Amino acid sequence: MAGVLSTFLKDQKAAFLDAAKTGNGKEWIVVMGNEAGDLDSIASAIAFAWYASKLQGATAVPLTQTPRAELHLRAENLHALELAHLNADTDILCIDDVPHTADSGFPSSSFALVDHNRLGSRFSHSNSDARVVAVVDHHEDEGLYHDTANPRLVAVPTGSCASLVTQLFQDHPEGSNNLPPELATLLLCSILIDTSGLKPGGKAEAADNRAARFLIPRAAAHGQQCDSTVQMSSVSPSNTNPGAEGGPGRARVGLEIGAVNENAPHETPGIQGLHTTLQEKKASVAHLGTLDLLKRDYKEYTMIPAQSPSRQILVGLSSVPVGFASWLPRHADFWSETEKFMVDRGLTVLGILTSFRNTEKPGKSGKGKHRREQMYVVRGDEDLTTQLFDALEEAEELQLKRKKFPEFGVHNGFKGSEFRARVWAQKNVDATRKATAPLVKSIIEGRPKASSL
């Protein structure tokens, strides 16, 4: 039997698609996260759609900007959905499920943005009535939609957008009574994966810890309701298309958090096990090829070069959980596939940001020392290449140390003068894409650096 959240998502999805096909989509609020489609975006969109529908009386549906065929690229998302008894195939509304064309425009004109705070052009193009009616985000505030968005909650720094969506439930008089346990599970998974398991001194802020304390007992209640409960540290791997109902002979997957350490939730064994499982799922990418690795956690930005203010360029940043020394020698097509990725998207600049653990140096944790690298590929712009590469090497925020391709067991395989590439080790391992994106923007546009994008 489907749970309350699964039923809600199925019903909203079906009703919205019917409305879109009959020209009545304008009556709906479409809630969506950013284009990278990580767990924070998906969980926050689902939770805000529930909040808007159940506590604000709106007609809302959550949307992921990930094409359906690419949902499988993020195993951690599928695992968290399964823990919440959701089926990615039947419960999740993907961008390519929605009937629309560039000429006809998107079928809805009201949007709620979570995990980002600027509406993408694909939703406003040929859609003159497009307006943003809500914003909940933890990235740099671009200062938009003050006159239309309610709520408008942008809090920097916050580790996870899911924490801010949870805050809405905490602040609403009826919020505590209108948060299904499976939704609490989904939000908790997002917070843990974005804050390194709430580890002190890391990315977790006060809002994240408050939200986790609110969610943990509700998620624990979800585990107690499951038909079959398994310890998080030993959850069996999710299949590609997780099902809330389970398959024939398959028990529903749940979680057992156990006794919670109120003063230090991050030390609770069940929480630690959940975080470990999610991180293992996130790092499980050995089966993916170069194109999939570039697509699975990708964001795109429009920028105006300082040297050429009359034109706009597209800049892409792909976050990849594997180091170049493991990636490049095993994928001979890396060079051609990266070129294709850039050409197909019309990119002038592509940054590839790796984050991984060096298992050859296990360190105190025994998990391997955390490493980061950055590679930039610039297409057809020699002046921009020089400007970007030189400025990156001087950036104190990243502490980049230049590396040569032979150090990764390969030679530079990009096409001569059309594609220029350079690679660095990143000594400041705390600087994520949220720090890198505004830095790249400031270099290209010649403007002061913003805090995060």
C-alpha positions as CSV (number, residue, x, y, z in Angstrom):
1,M,0.0,0.0,0.0
2,A,1.4,3.4,-1.0
3,G,2.3,5.8,1.7
4,V,0.7,9.3,2.2
5,L,3.7,11.1,0.5
6,S,3.8,8.7,-2.4
7,T,0.1,9.1,-3.0
8,F,0.3,12.8,-2.8
9,L,3.1,13.0,-5.4
10,K,1.4,10.6,-7.8
11,D,-1.9,12.5,-7.6
12,Q,-0.2,15.9,-8.0
13,K,1.9,14.7,-10.9
14,A,-1.1,13.2,-12.8
15,A,-3.3,16.2,-12.2
16,F,-0.7,18.7,-13.3
17,L,0.2,16.8,-16.5
18,D,-3.6,16.6,-17.3
19,A,-3.9,20.4,-16.7
20,A,-0.8,21.1,-18.8
21,K,-2.2,19.1,-21.7
22,T,-5.6,20.9,-21.6
23,G,-4.1,24.4,-21.3
24,N,-4.9,24.8,-17.6
25,G,-1.3,24.6,-16.2
26,K,-1.3,28.2,-15.3
27,E,-3.3,27.4,-12.2
28,W,-0.4,25.4,-10.8
29,I,2.7,26.5,-8.8
30,V,5.7,24.5,-10.0
31,V,8.2,23.9,-7.2
32,M,11.7,23.1,-8.4
33,G,15.3,22.9,-7.2
34,N,18.4,23.8,-9.2
35,E,19.5,22.1,-12.4
36,A,22.2,19.9,-10.7
37,G,19.3,17.8,-9.3
38,D,21.1,16.8,-6.1
39,L,19.2,15.3,-3.1
40,D,18.9,18.8,-1.5
41,S,17.0,20.1,-4.6
42,I,14.7,17.1,-4.9
43,A,13.9,16.8,-1.2
44,S,13.4,20.6,-0.8
45,A,11.1,20.7,-3.8
46,I,9.0,17.8,-2.6
47,A,8.8,19.2,0.9
48,F,7.9,22.7,-0.2
49,A,5.2,21.4,-2.5
50,W,3.7,19.5,0.4
51,Y,4.0,22.6,2.6
52,A,2.4,24.9,0.0
53,S,-0.4,22.4,-0.7
54,K,-1.3,21.3,2.9
55,L,-0.5,24.4,4.9
56,Q,-1.0,27.3,2.4
57,G,-3.9,25.8,0.4
58,A,-2.0,26.2,-2.9
59,T,-2.1,23.9,-5.9
60,A,1.5,22.9,-6.2
61,V,3.6,20.2,-7.8
62,P,7.4,19.4,-7.3
63,L,9.5,19.2,-10.5
64,T,13.1,18.0,-10.9
65,Q,15.1,19.6,-13.7
66,T,16.8,16.2,-14.3
67,P,15.7,14.3,-17.4
68,R,14.2,11.0,-16.5
69,A,16.9,9.0,-18.2
70,E,19.5,10.6,-16.0
71,L,17.8,9.9,-12.6
72,H,20.0,6.8,-12.2
73,L,23.2,8.8,-12.2
74,R,22.7,9.7,-8.6
75,A,22.5,6.5,-6.5
76,E,22.3,8.5,-3.3
77,N,19.1,10.2,-4.5
78,L,17.5,6.9,-5.4
79,H,18.5,5.4,-2.0
80,A,17.0,8.3,-0.1
81,L,13.8,8.1,-2.2
82,E,13.5,4.4,-1.4
83,L,14.0,5.1,2.3
84,A,11.0,7.5,2.0
85,H,9.0,4.8,0.2
86,L,8.9,6.7,-3.0
87,N,9.2,5.3,-6.5
88,A,11.3,7.4,-8.9
89,D,9.4,6.1,-11.9
90,T,5.9,6.9,-10.7
91,D,6.2,9.6,-8.1
92,I,8.8,12.0,-9.5
93,L,7.9,14.6,-12.1
94,C,10.9,15.2,-14.4
95,I,11.5,18.1,-16.8
96,D,11.0,16.0,-19.9
97,D,7.7,14.7,-18.6
98,V,6.2,18.1,-19.0
99,P,4.8,18.9,-22.5
100,H,6.3,22.1,-23.8
101,T,8.4,23.5,-26.6
102,A,10.6,26.6,-26.9
103,D,7.9,28.3,-29.0
104,S,4.9,27.4,-26.8
105,G,6.6,28.1,-23.5
106,F,6.3,26.3,-20.2
107,P,2.7,25.4,-19.3
108,S,2.8,27.0,-15.8
109,S,3.5,30.7,-15.0
110,S,3.9,30.5,-11.2
111,F,7.2,29.1,-9.8
112,A,8.6,28.4,-6.3
113,L,12.4,28.2,-6.3
114,V,14.2,26.1,-3.7
115,D,18.0,25.6,-3.6
116,H,18.5,28.5,-6.1
117,N,17.0,32.0,-6.4
118,R,17.0,32.9,-10.1
119,L,14.4,31.5,-12.5
120,G,16.0,29.8,-15.5
121,S,15.4,31.2,-18.9
122,R,13.8,28.0,-20.1
123,F,10.8,28.7,-17.8
124,S,10.4,32.4,-18.7
125,H,11.0,32.1,-22.5
126,S,7.8,32.6,-24.4
127,N,6.1,32.8,-21.0
128,S,5.5,36.5,-20.4
129,D,3.3,35.9,-17.3
130,A,6.1,33.9,-15.5
131,R,6.6,35.0,-11.9
132,V,8.3,33.6,-8.8
133,V,5.9,33.3,-5.9
134,A,8.3,31.7,-3.4
135,V,12.1,31.4,-2.8
136,V,13.9,29.2,-0.2
137,D,17.6,29.0,-0.7
138,H,21.1,28.9,0.9
139,H,23.1,30.4,-2.0
140,E,24.1,34.0,-2.6
141,D,21.0,36.2,-2.6
142,E,20.7,37.8,-6.1
143,G,18.1,40.1,-4.7
144,L,15.2,39.2,-7.0
145,Y,11.5,38.7,-6.5
146,H,11.1,40.7,-3.3
147,D,7.7,42.0,-4.6
148,T,6.3,38.6,-5.6
149,A,7.8,35.8,-3.4
150,N,6.2,34.8,-0.2
151,P,7.8,33.2,1.6
152,R,11.2,34.5,0.6
153,L,13.8,32.9,2.8
154,V,17.5,33.1,1.7
155,A,20.0,32.3,4.5
156,V,23.7,32.2,3.9
157,P,25.5,30.3,5.3
158,T,23.3,27.3,5.8
159,G,24.5,23.8,5.0
160,S,21.4,22.5,3.4
161,C,18.4,24.1,1.8
162,A,16.3,21.3,3.3
163,S,17.0,22.8,6.7
164,L,15.3,26.0,5.6
165,V,12.3,24.2,4.2
166,T,12.1,22.3,7.5
167,Q,12.2,25.7,9.3
168,L,8.9,26.6,7.5
169,F,7.3,23.6,9.1
170,Q,8.8,24.5,12.5
171,D,7.5,28.0,12.3
172,H,4.0,27.2,11.2
173,P,1.4,26.6,13.9
174,E,0.3,23.4,12.2
175,G,3.6,22.4,10.8
176,S,4.5,19.8,13.3
177,N,1.3,18.0,12.7
178,N,1.6,18.1,8.9
179,L,5.0,16.6,8.3
180,P,4.7,12.9,7.2
181,P,7.4,10.7,8.7
182,E,8.6,9.7,5.2
183,L,9.1,13.3,4.3
184,A,11.0,13.8,7.5
185,T,13.2,10.9,6.4
186,L,13.9,12.5,3.0
187,L,14.7,15.9,4.5
188,L,17.0,14.3,7.1
189,C,18.9,12.4,4.4
190,S,19.5,15.7,2.5
191,I,20.7,17.5,5.6
192,L,23.1,14.7,6.5
193,I,24.7,14.5,3.0
194,D,25.1,18.2,2.7
195,T,26.6,18.8,6.2
196,S,29.0,15.8,6.4
197,G,26.7,14.1,8.9
198,L,26.3,17.2,11.1
199,K,29.9,16.9,12.1
200,P,31.0,19.9,14.3
201,G,33.4,22.3,12.6
202,G,32.1,21.4,9.2
203,K,29.3,22.7,7.0
204,A,26.5,22.4,9.5
205,E,25.1,25.7,10.8
206,A,22.7,26.4,13.6
207,A,19.7,26.1,11.3
208,D,20.9,22.6,10.2
209,N,21.2,21.3,13.7
210,R,17.8,22.7,14.7
211,A,16.2,21.1,11.7
212,A,17.9,17.8,12.3
213,R,16.7,17.7,15.9
214,F,13.2,18.4,14.7
215,L,13.3,15.7,12.0
216,I,15.1,12.8,13.8
217,P,12.2,11.7,16.0
218,R,9.8,11.9,13.1
219,A,12.1,9.9,10.8
220,A,12.6,7.4,13.6
221,A,8.8,7.0,13.8
222,H,8.9,6.3,10.0
223,G,11.3,3.5,10.7
224,Q,9.1,2.0,13.3
225,Q,6.1,2.0,10.8
226,C,8.0,0.0,8.2
227,D,7.0,-3.6,7.4
228,S,10.6,-4.6,7.7
229,T,13.3,-2.6,9.4
230,V,17.0,-2.8,8.7
231,Q,20.0,-1.0,10.2
232,M,21.2,1.8,8.1
233,S,24.8,0.6,8.2
234,S,23.8,-2.5,6.4
235,V,21.0,-1.4,4.0
236,S,21.1,-3.4,0.8
237,P,22.0,-1.5,-2.4
238,S,19.1,0.3,-4.1
239,N,18.1,-0.9,-7.6
240,T,18.0,1.6,-10.5
241,N,14.3,2.1,-10.1
242,P,13.4,2.0,-6.4
243,G,9.9,1.2,-5.5
244,A,7.9,2.3,-2.4
245,E,6.0,-1.0,-2.5
246,G,9.0,-3.2,-3.0
247,G,9.0,-6.0,-5.6
248,P,7.7,-9.6,-5.3
249,G,9.4,-11.1,-2.3
250,R,11.1,-7.8,-1.4
251,A,10.7,-6.2,2.0
252,R,10.2,-2.4,2.2
253,V,13.3,-0.7,3.3
254,G,13.2,1.3,6.5
255,L,15.6,2.7,9.0
256,E,16.3,2.3,12.7
257,I,18.0,5.3,14.2
258,G,18.0,4.0,17.8
259,A,18.6,6.0,20.9
260,V,19.5,9.6,19.9
261,N,22.3,11.5,21.6
262,E,20.4,14.8,22.1
263,N,23.5,16.8,22.8
264,A,25.4,15.4,19.9
265,P,23.1,13.9,17.2
266,H,26.0,13.3,14.9
267,E,27.3,10.8,17.4
268,T,24.2,8.7,17.2
269,P,25.1,5.3,15.6
270,G,22.0,5.3,13.4
271,I,22.7,8.8,12.1
272,Q,26.3,7.9,11.5
273,G,25.2,4.8,9.6
274,L,22.7,6.7,7.5
275,H,25.3,9.3,6.6
276,T,27.9,6.6,5.7
277,T,25.5,4.8,3.5
278,L,24.5,7.9,1.6
279,Q,28.1,8.9,1.1
280,E,29.0,5.5,-0.2
281,K,26.1,5.7,-2.7
282,K,27.2,9.1,-3.8
283,A,30.8,7.9,-4.4
284,S,29.7,4.8,-6.3
285,V,30.4,6.0,-9.9
286,A,32.8,3.4,-11.2
287,H,30.2,2.2,-13.7
288,L,29.7,5.6,-15.2
289,G,31.3,6.9,-18.4
290,T,32.7,10.4,-19.0
291,L,29.5,11.9,-20.3
292,D,27.5,10.6,-17.3
293,L,30.1,11.8,-14.9
294,L,30.0,15.3,-16.4
295,K,26.2,15.4,-16.4
296,R,25.4,13.9,-13.0
297,D,26.2,17.0,-10.9
298,Y,26.3,19.9,-13.4
299,K,25.4,23.6,-13.2
300,E,25.5,26.2,-16.0
301,Y,25.9,29.9,-15.8
302,T,25.6,32.8,-18.3
303,M,28.4,35.3,-18.0
304,I,29.5,38.5,-19.8
305,P,33.2,38.6,-20.4
306,A,34.9,41.9,-19.3
307,Q,37.0,41.9,-22.4
308,S,33.9,41.5,-24.6
309,P,30.9,43.1,-22.9
310,S,28.7,42.9,-25.9
311,R,28.4,39.1,-25.8
312,Q,27.3,36.4,-23.4
313,I,29.1,33.1,-22.8
314,L,28.0,29.9,-21.2
315,V,30.2,28.5,-18.4
316,G,29.6,25.0,-17.0
317,L,30.8,23.5,-13.7
318,S,30.7,19.7,-13.2
319,S,31.3,18.3,-9.8
320,V,32.7,14.7,-10.0
321,P,33.4,12.4,-7.0
322,V,36.5,10.7,-8.5
323,G,40.1,11.9,-9.0
324,F,41.7,12.4,-12.4
325,A,44.4,9.8,-11.7
326,S,41.6,7.2,-11.5
327,W,39.4,8.7,-14.2
328,L,41.6,9.7,-17.1
329,P,43.7,6.5,-17.7
330,R,40.6,4.3,-17.6
331,H,38.5,6.5,-20.0
332,A,40.4,6.9,-23.3
333,D,37.3,8.8,-24.6
334,F,37.6,11.5,-21.9
335,W,39.0,14.0,-24.4
336,S,36.5,13.5,-27.2
337,E,33.5,13.1,-24.8
338,T,34.4,16.3,-23.0
339,E,34.7,18.2,-26.3
340,K,31.3,16.8,-27.3
341,F,29.8,17.8,-24.0
342,M,31.0,21.4,-24.5
343,V,29.9,21.6,-28.1
344,D,26.5,20.2,-27.5
345,R,25.8,22.8,-24.8
346,G,27.5,25.7,-26.5
347,L,30.0,26.1,-23.6
348,T,32.9,28.4,-23.8
349,V,34.3,27.3,-20.5
350,L,33.9,24.0,-18.6
351,G,35.3,23.5,-15.1
352,I,35.6,20.0,-13.8
353,L,35.8,19.9,-10.0
354,T,36.8,16.6,-8.5
355,S,36.3,15.6,-4.8
356,F,37.5,12.2,-3.6
357,R,39.5,10.4,-0.9
358,N,43.0,9.3,-1.4
359,T,42.9,5.7,-0.2
360,E,46.7,5.3,-0.5
361,K,46.9,7.7,2.4
362,P,44.2,6.6,4.8
363,G,44.9,9.3,7.5
364,K,43.4,9.3,11.0
365,S,39.9,8.4,9.9
366,G,41.1,5.4,7.8
367,K,38.9,6.5,5.0
368,G,41.6,8.2,3.0
369,K,42.6,11.9,3.0
370,H,40.1,14.2,1.3
371,R,41.4,15.7,-2.0
372,R,40.1,18.1,-4.6
373,E,41.3,19.0,-8.1
374,Q,40.1,21.4,-10.8
375,M,40.5,21.3,-14.5
376,Y,39.3,24.0,-16.9
377,V,38.8,23.7,-20.6
378,V,38.3,26.9,-22.7
379,R,37.0,26.6,-26.2
380,G,37.9,29.1,-29.0
381,D,39.0,32.1,-26.9
382,E,42.7,32.5,-26.3
383,D,42.5,35.8,-24.4
384,L,39.9,34.4,-22.0
385,T,42.0,31.3,-21.6
386,T,45.0,33.4,-20.4
387,Q,42.9,35.6,-18.2
388,L,41.1,32.7,-16.5
389,F,44.1,30.4,-16.0
390,D,46.3,33.2,-14.6
391,A,43.7,34.5,-12.2
392,L,42.8,31.0,-10.9
393,E,46.5,30.3,-10.0
394,E,46.5,33.5,-8.0
395,A,43.2,32.9,-6.2
396,E,43.8,32.5,-2.4
397,E,40.4,31.0,-2.0
398,L,41.3,27.8,-3.8
399,Q,45.1,27.5,-3.3
400,L,45.6,25.8,-6.6
401,K,48.9,24.0,-7.5
402,R,49.4,23.4,-11.1
403,K,49.8,19.8,-12.3
404,K,50.8,18.3,-15.6
405,F,48.7,15.7,-17.4
406,P,51.5,13.1,-17.4
407,E,51.3,13.1,-13.6
408,F,47.9,11.4,-14.1
409,G,49.3,8.9,-16.5
410,V,48.0,10.5,-19.7
411,H,48.9,13.2,-22.2
412,N,46.7,16.2,-23.0
413,G,44.3,14.8,-25.6
414,F,42.3,18.0,-26.4
415,K,42.3,19.4,-29.9
416,G,45.2,21.8,-30.5
417,S,44.1,25.5,-30.5
418,E,40.4,25.0,-30.2
419,F,40.4,23.5,-26.7
420,R,42.8,24.7,-24.1
421,A,43.0,22.9,-20.8
422,R,44.9,23.2,-17.5
423,V,44.6,21.1,-14.4
424,W,45.5,21.8,-10.7
425,A,45.4,20.2,-7.3
426,Q,43.3,22.2,-4.9
427,K,44.9,22.6,-1.5
428,N,41.9,24.3,0.1
429,V,39.6,21.2,0.3
430,D,36.9,23.2,2.0
431,A,36.2,25.3,-1.1
432,T,33.3,23.6,-3.0
433,R,31.5,24.7,-6.2
434,K,29.6,27.3,-4.1
435,A,32.9,29.0,-3.6
436,T,34.3,28.3,-7.0
437,A,31.4,29.6,-9.1
438,P,31.4,33.2,-7.9
439,L,35.2,33.3,-8.2
440,V,35.1,32.2,-11.8
441,K,32.3,34.7,-12.5
442,S,34.3,37.5,-11.0
443,I,37.4,36.6,-13.1
444,I,35.5,36.4,-16.3
445,E,33.3,39.5,-15.7
446,G,36.0,41.5,-13.9
447,R,33.7,42.2,-11.0
448,P,34.1,41.9,-7.2
449,K,33.5,38.3,-6.1
450,A,30.1,37.4,-4.6
451,S,29.8,34.9,-1.7
452,S,28.2,31.9,-3.5
453,L,26.2,30.9,-6.5
